[in-house]
């Protein structure tokens, strides 16, 4: 299904739509301006309708599991106050007000006029329900024309959300084109890329590399890649509470998110401390894992196989302290002799490694570009110095252990403000 | 490898009761050999157990069991390349595949095994036939075990011709279903038996297409359908075996006693051939351990778990004990009723996580790899 100018078309009309797309976009860029207020109003109304339960049957139709739980959160996120707060945080209060510079030493003043980039091609990933629509909303808030290439795994929810938005506010229709082009259709993707000022790509290394290959050199590539999270423990403020929160986080996210804890680092040089930690932490992890419903036998088997394979790989590379594994039911802790930050076997199977404070920078820098969230557990008096040390390595979120995957209003995304990246500054010499 | 030789001399190829001692000695001998000659294997073993810890037949479940994924990430060999007349690969996608080397001694054992096991379903015949292969036409760039096995199966009876469904041209394989249908219709009119060999999914698709088009034949009664290579690529299309048998009878006039299914993997090159009741009994040269999906502890009969296959047949690659990504159940042989007493293996599916969404770096690759 394709959505263009608020209307749905069959996928086989893709080439016909692409043939006239550039002219249509140019017409929009030339003759229309999208006011930020229009976009905020539309998103806010969408949020209210969601809150009132108008989309309940639609969401259950798309099989969004536990949507009731997310409904309240989504309603808050889509609310006017929240969007205004996001804009204020990311762009500052008076970003769109044209103003003059005031340079020192009598130099010439120049006008600052913030503008949208123009056209953004969003190559979205299917790893979070509704993420493609979210990416488009950010493009709209900055006044851009948006071409969205849906992920292969999209279940039709994104296009429906966007269609609802254009029905609420028809003025948005000229700014949104949604295609369900498969990633293998390089020719069509190249045509879309050639029309765009920027390409916003979500996904793993392979997706990002593919976009780099097809994008014209002139296009700005805005990458939202996959990342790694970890916990760092250097003493405790409230041992039981902190360990319970970390275990709960691991069990709740199943270690599948960028912000999920993949490796637990202990500020020590001794393997004995690692084993002692595993012994102590396993019951916490077990309690947390027990709260989540049991999986099917096929899922259990795959998780066990992933974990077992990881043990064998570690045995070959010599980075495991014997094949000793602290295994609970549906969870395990893997004591490792190396200090590399790496993906765990996931699904509540966590690596535990040594990382003395003095080595933090040296070790973590090796994963620069992948560092995202660290859940920091330490004595309060050490929190500031450890926060500093971790920030210097390149991590972009430092939270309490239980809040690693929490969403904070106004927070940056992977260390950057998306709205900033979707805008440009025009300088105009005044007479 | 004198104990290996001794094991493969076992007269009854389905004697898993009295061959236990021979199996144990051969497995221990193989373990010691791999431990000495393959550095990676030694490192793995050192994390678990040493050859000296394997003291009796009951200890064979302690021999390090390697997941098949390991062979995709590492090329593991225990003899020099020149001592392996054949290497075979799994049909892995995305450029990742297992590579297994076969030493001459192992190949001799394999030949003996095939000769003995194929008697079970009277696969050998002097009556010439035409082969229809739902698989790959051999090509020098294709070293997959599936291709080799399918080709090998065309020697059970003298071949007048071989027609392949997957042909190699312009650097890739393409499926030629129309060509196959035309050939079957043409050959079906003669009195020469046809033998079909290949993936069950392709065979089923072919039979279904014939049925839809209303093409029904009555082939010579010595015709056979041999199925091999598993259902892996088409798990969602898996049909009940009885549906396939009924269709074969309806479309080709081949009744179910002439339908033979094989099971095997490049990482466990033992010929599993189904009995007349279509069950895979464990041959004397192999042992199956079903392992708990959580703890990996061995389970008894009737319980579903991960399938661990053990054979001391190969020296060149440490595939002594491997863990597949299949889920299976082992049944007491007596339940089958075909007369064989060795336990039989039922494959009931593959490991699998449904619809996993992740943004952790590298996770999507790992999740897709495990299912290659």
Interface residues (C-beta under 8 A of the other chain):
Chain A: X125 X126 X127 X128 X129 X153 X204 X205 X206 X225 X226 X227 X228 X229 X255 X256 X257 X258 X260 X262 X297 X298 X299 X300 X301 X302 X303 X304 X305 X306 X308 X309 X311 X312 X313 X315 X316 X318 X320 X322 X323 X327 X329 X330 X343 X345 X346 X370
Chain B: X40 X43 X44 X46 X47 X48 X66 X67 X69 X70 X73 X74 X293 X294 X295 X296 X304 X305 X306 X323 X325 X327 X349 X350 X351 X352 X353 X354 X356 X357 X358 X359 X360 X361 X362 X363 X364 X365 X366 X367 X370 X371
